[in-house]
Amino acid sequence: MRRKSFEEMRCPIARGLDLVGEGWSMLILRDALRGRRRFEEFQKGLPITPTTLTRKLDDLVRAGMLERRRYSEHPPRDEYVPTAQGEDFRPVLRALYSWGEKHAPPQKKPGSRR
């Protein structure tokens, strides 16, 4: 099920959310900005299905946040590199990190002392 597009809205926040306003996309961008490039690296670091990861990587490439670069012809394999637009998202992730540190602390696990 596709969500409603915000691309026609006047608000820049709404248009920005249309590009990356979904959790997996932001986590993939976070990892790409930390140096992960290959499908296997993203999959190893995130609890995401291969189908969802493929779809989200394609979405981020279409949105101009990541660039697909071929690193192997046989078999064909691509890596995903942040574009200038993707790099410009870094302060957004930093702000979300800071906000999460302050307002969304880790949940206590049953039996833990934290």
Secondary structure per residue as TSV (DSSP state, phi and psi in degrees):
chain	resnum	aa	ss	phi	psi
A	1	M	-	360.0	122.9
A	2	R	-	-84.7	140.3
A	3	R	-	-82.7	164.2
A	4	K	-	-65.4	137.5
A	5	S	-	-80.2	140.6
A	6	F	-	-105.2	6.9
A	7	E	T	-62.2	-23.6
A	8	E	T	-88.1	-7.2
A	9	M	S	-74.1	152.6
A	10	R	S	-73.9	-27.8
A	11	C	-	-73.5	125.8
A	12	P	H	-62.9	-30.0
A	13	I	H	-64.4	-45.2
A	14	A	H	-61.7	-44.8
A	15	R	H	-65.3	-38.1
A	16	G	H	-64.2	-40.8
A	17	L	H	-63.3	-29.7
A	18	D	H	-63.1	-30.4
A	19	L	H	-84.1	-42.9
A	20	V	H	-136.9	17.1
A	21	G	-	-82.0	49.5
A	22	E	S	-148.5	141.2
A	23	G	H	-56.3	-49.7
A	24	W	H	-60.0	-41.2
A	25	S	H	-60.7	-42.9
A	26	M	H	-67.2	-38.5
A	27	L	H	-69.2	-37.0
A	28	I	H	-64.7	-44.4
A	29	L	H	-61.7	-41.9
A	30	R	H	-55.1	-49.0
A	31	D	H	-66.8	-38.8
A	32	A	H	-63.8	-39.3
A	33	L	H	-72.2	-16.6
A	34	R	T	-92.3	0.6
A	35	G	T	111.6	-4.5
A	36	R	-	-71.7	140.9
A	37	R	-	-131.9	-30.1
A	38	R	B	-104.4	151.6
A	39	F	H	-49.5	-47.2
A	40	E	H	-62.6	-34.9
A	41	E	H	-67.1	-42.9
A	42	F	H	-64.0	-45.1
A	43	Q	H	-64.6	-37.8
A	44	K	H	-65.8	-35.0
A	45	G	H	-89.6	-10.9
A	46	L	S	-129.0	141.9
A	47	P	-	-81.9	72.0
A	48	I	-	-129.5	143.7
A	49	T	-	-74.3	152.5
A	50	P	H	-57.1	-38.6
A	51	T	H	-64.3	-45.6
A	52	T	H	-65.9	-42.1
A	53	L	H	-61.0	-45.2
A	54	T	H	-58.3	-46.5
A	55	R	H	-63.0	-44.0
A	56	K	H	-68.5	-39.6
A	57	L	H	-61.6	-44.2
A	58	D	H	-60.6	-42.2
A	59	D	H	-61.1	-43.2
A	60	L	H	-68.7	-33.1
A	61	V	H	-67.0	-47.7
A	62	R	H	-60.6	-35.0
A	63	A	T	-76.1	-9.8
A	64	G	T	85.4	11.9
A	65	M	S	-87.3	-31.7
A	66	L	E	-126.4	152.4
A	67	E	E	-116.0	134.7
A	68	R	E	-89.8	127.2
A	69	R	E	-127.0	130.5
A	70	R	E	-75.6	127.5
A	71	Y	E	-115.6	-9.4
A	72	S	E	-147.8	133.5
A	73	E	T	-89.7	-34.4
A	74	H	T	-130.0	101.3
A	75	P	T	-75.6	159.2
A	76	P	T	-64.5	123.2
A	77	R	E	-138.7	141.0
A	78	D	E	-119.9	155.7
A	79	E	E	-117.4	163.1
A	80	Y	E	-121.8	118.5
A	81	V	E	-117.2	133.1
A	82	P	E	-60.9	136.7
A	83	T	-	-84.4	179.0
A	84	A	H	-59.2	-38.5
A	85	Q	H	-64.0	-40.3
A	86	G	H	-65.2	-41.9
A	87	E	H	-61.4	-35.6
A	88	D	T	-67.0	-12.4
A	89	F	T	-82.9	-12.6
A	90	R	H	-52.8	-47.2
A	91	P	H	-64.0	-28.8
A	92	V	H	-65.1	-45.1
A	93	L	H	-65.2	-38.3
A	94	R	H	-62.8	-42.1
A	95	A	H	-65.2	-42.0
A	96	L	H	-65.0	-37.9
A	97	Y	H	-60.4	-49.2
A	98	S	H	-61.8	-43.7
A	99	W	H	-62.5	-44.0
A	100	G	H	-63.8	-38.3
A	101	E	H	-59.9	-38.6
A	102	K	H	-82.9	-40.0
A	103	H	H	-114.4	-6.1
A	104	A	-	-134.9	66.9
A	105	P	-	-66.9	157.6
A	106	P	-	-58.3	144.8
A	107	Q	-	-77.3	142.3
A	108	K	-	-70.1	138.7
A	109	K	-	-87.1	145.6
A	110	P	T	-54.6	131.6
A	111	G	T	87.5	-5.0
A	112	S	-	-86.5	160.6
A	113	R	-	-95.2	-6.4
A	114	R	-	-66.2	360.0
